């Protein structure tokens, strides 16, 4: 995916690119077995806040935007060469993924 970011005055401020796999083409039982959605329950968050308050701990919050790019894959997943990066000497080869990418069904649990 390619995106052009503009300033408030309309001028181009930067160009962004993200490699996204076609996860919609994956088949349950072949390419993946289960999907997960990692979210914290509010009761857990409240319990941590109560513990931190009681023990005098300081709390910090952070958001990891590229967390999916760090997960290792257990299944063998292949994808076509990305547009614009096709090896001209071997245009029919595919890429074997070692890490999860945006769009994969495995991404939230990897």
CORNOR-V984019 format. One record per backbone hydrogen bond with DSSP energy under -0.5 kcal/mol. NH is the residue of the N-H (numbers start at 1). CO is the residue of the C=O. If there is no record, write none. Layout:
nh=NH co=CO
nh=NH co=CO
This chain:
nh=3 co=16
nh=5 co=3
nh=5 co=14
nh=7 co=11
nh=10 co=7
nh=13 co=5
nh=14 co=5
nh=16 co=3
nh=18 co=1
nh=20 co=18
nh=21 co=102
nh=23 co=21
nh=25 co=22
nh=26 co=23
nh=29 co=32
nh=30 co=27
nh=31 co=27
nh=32 co=27
nh=39 co=37
nh=45 co=41
nh=46 co=42
nh=47 co=43
nh=48 co=44
nh=49 co=45
nh=50 co=46
nh=51 co=47
nh=52 co=48
nh=53 co=49
nh=54 co=50
nh=55 co=51
nh=56 co=52
nh=56 co=53
nh=57 co=52
nh=65 co=63
nh=67 co=64
nh=69 co=66
nh=70 co=67
nh=71 co=68
nh=72 co=110
nh=73 co=98
nh=77 co=75
nh=77 co=97
nh=79 co=95
nh=81 co=93
nh=85 co=82
nh=88 co=86
nh=90 co=87
nh=93 co=90
nh=95 co=79
nh=97 co=77
nh=97 co=95
nh=100 co=71
nh=102 co=19
nh=104 co=101
nh=107 co=104
nh=109 co=106
nh=110 co=106
